[in-house]
Amino acid sequence: MAISKQHQILIASDGSPSAQAALATAVKFPWSASSRVRTVIARSEAH
């Protein structure tokens, strides 16, 4: 019998190609149904 583990997932993004690739990977990963996701998005102000 498999034991389901709750994962705490933090996804941080600055919009860069590397951050977008990391997000795509996290979305496709087979996390358990009880996992929790938090997101942080950083952006710079236009001057």
PyMOL Python script that loads the backbone (N, CA, C, O; Angstrom):
from pymol import cmd

cmd.read_pdbstr("""\
ATOM      1  N   MET A   1       0.848  -1.166   0.000  1.00  0.00           N
ATOM      2  CA  MET A   1       0.000   0.000   0.000  1.00  0.00           C
ATOM      3  C   MET A   1       0.898   1.234   0.000  1.00  0.00           C
ATOM      4  O   MET A   1       1.810   1.343   0.820  1.00  0.00           O
ATOM      5  N   ALA A   2       0.639   2.165  -0.921  1.00  0.00           N
ATOM      6  CA  ALA A   2       1.419   3.400  -1.001  1.00  0.00           C
ATOM      7  C   ALA A   2       0.890   4.408   0.008  1.00  0.00           C
ATOM      8  O   ALA A   2      -0.318   4.522   0.219  1.00  0.00           O
ATOM      9  N   ILE A   3       1.802   5.127   0.620  1.00  0.00           N
ATOM     10  CA  ILE A   3       1.433   6.177   1.569  1.00  0.00           C
ATOM     11  C   ILE A   3       1.527   7.512   0.851  1.00  0.00           C
ATOM     12  O   ILE A   3       2.570   7.851   0.292  1.00  0.00           O
ATOM     13  N   SER A   4       0.434   8.271   0.866  1.00  0.00           N
ATOM     14  CA  SER A   4       0.407   9.575   0.222  1.00  0.00           C
ATOM     15  C   SER A   4       1.017  10.606   1.160  1.00  0.00           C
ATOM     16  O   SER A   4       0.636  10.701   2.327  1.00  0.00           O
ATOM     17  N   LYS A   5       1.954  11.368   0.647  1.00  0.00           N
ATOM     18  CA  LYS A   5       2.620  12.383   1.451  1.00  0.00           C
ATOM     19  C   LYS A   5       2.211  13.769   0.961  1.00  0.00           C
ATOM     20  O   LYS A   5       2.153  14.027  -0.241  1.00  0.00           O
ATOM     21  N   GLN A   6       1.931  14.649   1.912  1.00  0.00           N
ATOM     22  CA  GLN A   6       1.606  16.021   1.547  1.00  0.00           C
ATOM     23  C   GLN A   6       2.898  16.786   1.343  1.00  0.00           C
ATOM     24  O   GLN A   6       3.773  16.786   2.210  1.00  0.00           O
ATOM     25  N   HIS A   7       3.018  17.440   0.196  1.00  0.00           N
ATOM     26  CA  HIS A   7       4.189  18.252  -0.114  1.00  0.00           C
ATOM     27  C   HIS A   7       3.825  19.725  -0.009  1.00  0.00           C
ATOM     28  O   HIS A   7       2.703  20.122  -0.326  1.00  0.00           O
ATOM     29  N   GLN A   8       4.754  20.511   0.425  1.00  0.00           N
ATOM     30  CA  GLN A   8       4.621  21.963   0.433  1.00  0.00           C
ATOM     31  C   GLN A   8       5.456  22.465  -0.740  1.00  0.00           C
ATOM     32  O   GLN A   8       6.674  22.287  -0.745  1.00  0.00           O
ATOM     33  N   ILE A   9       4.835  23.079  -1.720  1.00  0.00           N
ATOM     34  CA  ILE A   9       5.510  23.478  -2.951  1.00  0.00           C
ATOM     35  C   ILE A   9       5.509  24.988  -3.055  1.00  0.00           C
ATOM     36  O   ILE A   9       4.462  25.627  -2.942  1.00  0.00           O
ATOM     37  N   LEU A  10       6.678  25.555  -3.269  1.00  0.00           N
ATOM     38  CA  LEU A  10       6.810  26.995  -3.493  1.00  0.00           C
ATOM     39  C   LEU A  10       7.300  27.204  -4.906  1.00  0.00           C
ATOM     40  O   LEU A  10       8.340  26.677  -5.299  1.00  0.00           O
ATOM     41  N   ILE A  11       6.545  27.978  -5.674  1.00  0.00           N
ATOM     42  CA  ILE A  11       6.933  28.307  -7.041  1.00  0.00           C
ATOM     43  C   ILE A  11       7.144  29.806  -7.100  1.00  0.00           C
ATOM     44  O   ILE A  11       6.216  30.588  -6.895  1.00  0.00           O
ATOM     45  N   ALA A  12       8.379  30.196  -7.384  1.00  0.00           N
ATOM     46  CA  ALA A  12       8.721  31.616  -7.503  1.00  0.00           C
ATOM     47  C   ALA A  12       9.030  31.917  -8.958  1.00  0.00           C
ATOM     48  O   ALA A  12       9.677  31.120  -9.637  1.00  0.00           O
ATOM     49  N   SER A  13       8.573  33.055  -9.436  1.00  0.00           N
ATOM     50  CA  SER A  13       8.781  33.388 -10.840  1.00  0.00           C
ATOM     51  C   SER A  13       9.085  34.867 -11.006  1.00  0.00           C
ATOM     52  O   SER A  13       8.510  35.728 -10.340  1.00  0.00           O
ATOM     53  N   ASP A  14      10.013  35.130 -11.924  1.00  0.00           N
ATOM     54  CA  ASP A  14      10.288  36.509 -12.326  1.00  0.00           C
ATOM     55  C   ASP A  14       9.942  36.693 -13.805  1.00  0.00           C
ATOM     56  O   ASP A  14      10.243  37.728 -14.400  1.00  0.00           O
ATOM     57  N   GLY A  15       9.309  35.676 -14.385  1.00  0.00           N
ATOM     58  CA  GLY A  15       8.904  35.748 -15.780  1.00  0.00           C
ATOM     59  C   GLY A  15       9.983  35.345 -16.766  1.00  0.00           C
ATOM     60  O   GLY A  15       9.742  35.335 -17.973  1.00  0.00           O
ATOM     61  N   SER A  16      11.156  35.017 -16.280  1.00  0.00           N
ATOM     62  CA  SER A  16      12.265  34.652 -17.164  1.00  0.00           C
ATOM     63  C   SER A  16      12.014  33.285 -17.796  1.00  0.00           C
ATOM     64  O   SER A  16      11.186  32.518 -17.304  1.00  0.00           O
ATOM     65  N   PRO A  17      12.718  32.979 -18.873  1.00  0.00           N
ATOM     66  CA  PRO A  17      12.572  31.649 -19.488  1.00  0.00           C
ATOM     67  C   PRO A  17      12.872  30.509 -18.509  1.00  0.00           C
ATOM     68  O   PRO A  17      12.200  29.478 -18.537  1.00  0.00           O
ATOM     69  N   SER A  18      13.867  30.686 -17.653  1.00  0.00           N
ATOM     70  CA  SER A  18      14.191  29.648 -16.667  1.00  0.00           C
ATOM     71  C   SER A  18      13.057  29.464 -15.671  1.00  0.00           C
ATOM     72  O   SER A  18      12.732  28.334 -15.305  1.00  0.00           O
ATOM     73  N   ALA A  19      12.459  30.545 -15.233  1.00  0.00           N
ATOM     74  CA  ALA A  19      11.339  30.463 -14.290  1.00  0.00           C
ATOM     75  C   ALA A  19      10.128  29.819 -14.957  1.00  0.00           C
ATOM     76  O   ALA A  19       9.407  29.053 -14.318  1.00  0.00           O
ATOM     77  N   GLN A  20       9.898  30.116 -16.216  1.00  0.00           N
ATOM     78  CA  GLN A  20       8.787  29.510 -16.938  1.00  0.00           C
ATOM     79  C   GLN A  20       8.995  28.003 -17.094  1.00  0.00           C
ATOM     80  O   GLN A  20       8.044  27.229 -16.991  1.00  0.00           O
ATOM     81  N   ALA A  21      10.237  27.590 -17.343  1.00  0.00           N
ATOM     82  CA  ALA A  21      10.550  26.166 -17.453  1.00  0.00           C
ATOM     83  C   ALA A  21      10.344  25.468 -16.106  1.00  0.00           C
ATOM     84  O   ALA A  21       9.834  24.348 -16.061  1.00  0.00           O
ATOM     85  N   ALA A  22      10.730  26.114 -15.026  1.00  0.00           N
ATOM     86  CA  ALA A  22      10.544  25.536 -13.699  1.00  0.00           C
ATOM     87  C   ALA A  22       9.056  25.387 -13.378  1.00  0.00           C
ATOM     88  O   ALA A  22       8.641  24.377 -12.809  1.00  0.00           O
ATOM     89  N   LEU A  23       8.264  26.376 -13.737  1.00  0.00           N
ATOM     90  CA  LEU A  23       6.820  26.307 -13.516  1.00  0.00           C
ATOM     91  C   LEU A  23       6.212  25.158 -14.319  1.00  0.00           C
ATOM     92  O   LEU A  23       5.396  24.398 -13.797  1.00  0.00           O
ATOM     93  N   ALA A  24       6.606  25.032 -15.584  1.00  0.00           N
ATOM     94  CA  ALA A  24       6.081  23.951 -16.426  1.00  0.00           C
ATOM     95  C   ALA A  24       6.429  22.583 -15.831  1.00  0.00           C
ATOM     96  O   ALA A  24       5.611  21.663 -15.859  1.00  0.00           O
ATOM     97  N   THR A  25       7.631  22.455 -15.299  1.00  0.00           N
ATOM     98  CA  THR A  25       8.046  21.204 -14.666  1.00  0.00           C
ATOM     99  C   THR A  25       7.212  20.923 -13.428  1.00  0.00           C
ATOM    100  O   THR A  25       6.763  19.795 -13.226  1.00  0.00           O
ATOM    101  N   ALA A  26       7.000  21.931 -12.604  1.00  0.00           N
ATOM    102  CA  ALA A  26       6.214  21.753 -11.374  1.00  0.00           C
ATOM    103  C   ALA A  26       4.770  21.371 -11.685  1.00  0.00           C
ATOM    104  O   ALA A  26       4.173  20.563 -10.974  1.00  0.00           O
ATOM    105  N   VAL A  27       4.215  21.946 -12.735  1.00  0.00           N
ATOM    106  CA  VAL A  27       2.828  21.647 -13.104  1.00  0.00           C
ATOM    107  C   VAL A  27       2.692  20.198 -13.549  1.00  0.00           C
ATOM    108  O   VAL A  27       1.690  19.550 -13.247  1.00  0.00           O
ATOM    109  N   LYS A  28       3.688  19.684 -14.264  1.00  0.00           N
ATOM    110  CA  LYS A  28       3.614  18.320 -14.793  1.00  0.00           C
ATOM    111  C   LYS A  28       4.032  17.251 -13.782  1.00  0.00           C
ATOM    112  O   LYS A  28       3.764  16.068 -13.994  1.00  0.00           O
ATOM    113  N   PHE A  29       4.675  17.644 -12.703  1.00  0.00           N
ATOM    114  CA  PHE A  29       5.164  16.673 -11.725  1.00  0.00           C
ATOM    115  C   PHE A  29       3.991  15.981 -11.046  1.00  0.00           C
ATOM    116  O   PHE A  29       2.992  16.633 -10.743  1.00  0.00           O
ATOM    117  N   PRO A  30       4.085  14.680 -10.799  1.00  0.00           N
ATOM    118  CA  PRO A  30       2.961  13.953 -10.185  1.00  0.00           C
ATOM    119  C   PRO A  30       2.900  14.109  -8.663  1.00  0.00           C
ATOM    120  O   PRO A  30       3.154  13.155  -7.927  1.00  0.00           O
ATOM    121  N   TRP A  31       2.566  15.304  -8.199  1.00  0.00           N
ATOM    122  CA  TRP A  31       2.432  15.561  -6.761  1.00  0.00           C
ATOM    123  C   TRP A  31       1.243  14.791  -6.217  1.00  0.00           C
ATOM    124  O   TRP A  31       0.319  14.461  -6.960  1.00  0.00           O
ATOM    125  N   SER A  32       1.265  14.508  -4.938  1.00  0.00           N
ATOM    126  CA  SER A  32       0.107  13.858  -4.323  1.00  0.00           C
ATOM    127  C   SER A  32      -1.060  14.850  -4.261  1.00  0.00           C
ATOM    128  O   SER A  32      -0.860  16.064  -4.268  1.00  0.00           O
ATOM    129  N   ALA A  33      -2.263  14.317  -4.202  1.00  0.00           N
ATOM    130  CA  ALA A  33      -3.465  15.163  -4.203  1.00  0.00           C
ATOM    131  C   ALA A  33      -3.544  16.070  -2.984  1.00  0.00           C
ATOM    132  O   ALA A  33      -4.221  17.097  -3.027  1.00  0.00           O
ATOM    133  N   SER A  34      -2.874  15.717  -1.910  1.00  0.00           N
ATOM    134  CA  SER A  34      -2.932  16.527  -0.694  1.00  0.00           C
ATOM    135  C   SER A  34      -1.863  17.611  -0.648  1.00  0.00           C
ATOM    136  O   SER A  34      -1.753  18.328   0.347  1.00  0.00           O
ATOM    137  N   SER A  35      -1.081  17.739  -1.702  1.00  0.00           N
ATOM    138  CA  SER A  35      -0.010  18.750  -1.739  1.00  0.00           C
ATOM    139  C   SER A  35      -0.595  20.157  -1.774  1.00  0.00           C
ATOM    140  O   SER A  35      -1.709  20.376  -2.251  1.00  0.00           O
ATOM    141  N   ARG A  36       0.184  21.101  -1.259  1.00  0.00           N
ATOM    142  CA  ARG A  36      -0.214  22.512  -1.232  1.00  0.00           C
ATOM    143  C   ARG A  36       0.808  23.326  -2.011  1.00  0.00           C
ATOM    144  O   ARG A  36       2.013  23.093  -1.912  1.00  0.00           O
ATOM    145  N   VAL A  37       0.314  24.285  -2.786  1.00  0.00           N
ATOM    146  CA  VAL A  37       1.188  25.108  -3.618  1.00  0.00           C
ATOM    147  C   VAL A  37       1.047  26.570  -3.224  1.00  0.00           C
ATOM    148  O   VAL A  37      -0.058  27.064  -3.000  1.00  0.00           O
ATOM    149  N   ARG A  38       2.176  27.249  -3.145  1.00  0.00           N
ATOM    150  CA  ARG A  38       2.213  28.705  -2.942  1.00  0.00           C
ATOM    151  C   ARG A  38       3.016  29.293  -4.094  1.00  0.00           C
ATOM    152  O   ARG A  38       3.962  28.671  -4.577  1.00  0.00           O
ATOM    153  N   THR A  39       2.644  30.479  -4.530  1.00  0.00           N
ATOM    154  CA  THR A  39       3.383  31.119  -5.608  1.00  0.00           C
ATOM    155  C   THR A  39       3.852  32.500  -5.180  1.00  0.00           C
ATOM    156  O   THR A  39       3.206  33.181  -4.383  1.00  0.00           O
ATOM    157  N   VAL A  40       4.991  32.892  -5.729  1.00  0.00           N
ATOM    158  CA  VAL A  40       5.541  34.229  -5.523  1.00  0.00           C
ATOM    159  C   VAL A  40       5.950  34.738  -6.896  1.00  0.00           C
ATOM    160  O   VAL A  40       6.673  34.058  -7.624  1.00  0.00           O
ATOM    161  N   ILE A  41       5.496  35.917  -7.247  1.00  0.00           N
ATOM    162  CA  ILE A  41       5.836  36.505  -8.534  1.00  0.00           C
ATOM    163  C   ILE A  41       6.517  37.847  -8.271  1.00  0.00           C
ATOM    164  O   ILE A  41       5.997  38.695  -7.546  1.00  0.00           O
ATOM    165  N   ALA A  42       7.689  38.017  -8.876  1.00  0.00           N
ATOM    166  CA  ALA A  42       8.426  39.262  -8.728  1.00  0.00           C
ATOM    167  C   ALA A  42       8.418  39.992 -10.078  1.00  0.00           C
ATOM    168  O   ALA A  42       8.570  39.371 -11.130  1.00  0.00           O
ATOM    169  N   ARG A  43       8.244  41.279 -10.031  1.00  0.00           N
ATOM    170  CA  ARG A  43       8.305  42.068 -11.254  1.00  0.00           C
ATOM    171  C   ARG A  43       8.924  43.414 -10.940  1.00  0.00           C
ATOM    172  O   ARG A  43       8.859  43.893  -9.808  1.00  0.00           O
ATOM    173  N   SER A  44       9.508  44.002 -11.925  1.00  0.00           N
ATOM    174  CA  SER A  44      10.090  45.323 -11.710  1.00  0.00           C
ATOM    175  C   SER A  44       9.117  46.379 -12.214  1.00  0.00           C
ATOM    176  O   SER A  44       8.306  46.129 -13.105  1.00  0.00           O
ATOM    177  N   GLU A  45       9.217  47.550 -11.629  1.00  0.00           N
ATOM    178  CA  GLU A  45       8.352  48.657 -12.065  1.00  0.00           C
ATOM    179  C   GLU A  45       8.956  49.281 -13.305  1.00  0.00           C
ATOM    180  O   GLU A  45      10.174  49.424 -13.413  1.00  0.00           O
ATOM    181  N   ALA A  46       8.099  49.650 -14.238  1.00  0.00           N
ATOM    182  CA  ALA A  46       8.563  50.342 -15.447  1.00  0.00           C
ATOM    183  C   ALA A  46       8.898  51.786 -15.081  1.00  0.00           C
ATOM    184  O   ALA A  46       8.158  52.441 -14.346  1.00  0.00           O
ATOM    185  N   HIS A  47       9.982  52.253 -15.585  1.00  0.00           N
ATOM    186  CA  HIS A  47      10.388  53.648 -15.308  1.00  0.00           C
ATOM    187  C   HIS A  47      10.172  54.510 -16.510  1.00  0.00           C
ATOM    188  O   HIS A  47      10.454  55.708 -16.469  1.00  0.00           O
TER     189      HIS A  47
END
""", "prot")
cmd.dss("prot")
cmd.show_as("cartoon", "prot")
cmd.util.cbc("prot")
cmd.orient("prot")
